Amino acid sequence: MDLNAAQMFVSVVQAGSLSAAADRLGIPLPTLSRRVRELERQLKVQLLERSVRGTKLTDAGTRLYEHASRGIEALAEGEQAVMSDQARLKGRLRLSLPPTFEPWWELLATFQQRYPDIRVYVYTTERRVDLVEDGIDVALRVGTIAHETLVARHVLTYRHVLVASPLLVERLGLPETPDALHRFPCAAWGVGANANGTWRLGGLVFEPNALLTTNDYAHLRSRALAGEVVTELPPFLAAKAIGDGRLVALLSDHPMPELQINLLYPSHRHPSAIVRAYLDFSQQQISEKISVVLTKA
């Protein structure tokens, strides 16, 4: 079968008429009509019923279109993939990340290995940056998103975990209810000089008498590892220490709330090829590797 003629036939079906397909393909109408007739002679069937109102598929034409359209679409995707591989992405990618978001640094290192000509600028901050004003292409944010000027691509949902060192648990006992935490020294995450950390444990709200409140999860982890406090941690900061026995997960039957991770970019700005590559790569890495690190604790 002549693949060029088959592609022309598919274009006629999609355009609705020979003349419309000729305009779309940029070829003379007599040429298109001749190539379709040659295809019909080659297959020894009539593919199209022609009339002044356009064209209509015969039964044989319908069967050919169903198979040929899928094949042509696959060929086009393959061609685009080859062209994308040959056209190496080059430029600058400006990102915003929360502090101590460790798995994402590994993701970015892998991303730059795949796209070595992309220079990455990363701004780490707890504050909600203005993507346009601050010149950020994509921001990673934790929590629900409600902003008309941003497009949010949801990548993962996870929960924080309450932890303590085995030595602290051995000294004060294993807490079986949230109220039992009152006998433990606690440290909480919070922002601002007057911030008071609040823990939602299952359906209960617990307000620890925190001896330390900070917006630095890495420091909270170090104090927990030292056996000084009970604290909450993102699972990716707690999983390794829990796995090797340096931390113990507490009150697992009172889970903390789910949190969403989203990648955001301005809705009025069409994403560049570099931004699209980063979004797609992040989504792939989340599904294949990072989700295990982010959710396991």
Helices and strands as residue ranges (DSSP letters): H 3-15, H 18-25, H 29-43, E 48-51, E 54-57, H 59-86, E 91-97, H 102-114, E 118-124, E 138-142, E 150-159, E 161-164, H 166-172, G 178-183, E 186-189, E 199-201, E 204-206, E 210-214, H 217-225, E 231-233, H 235-243, E 248-250, E 258-266, H 273-285, I 286-290, H 291-295
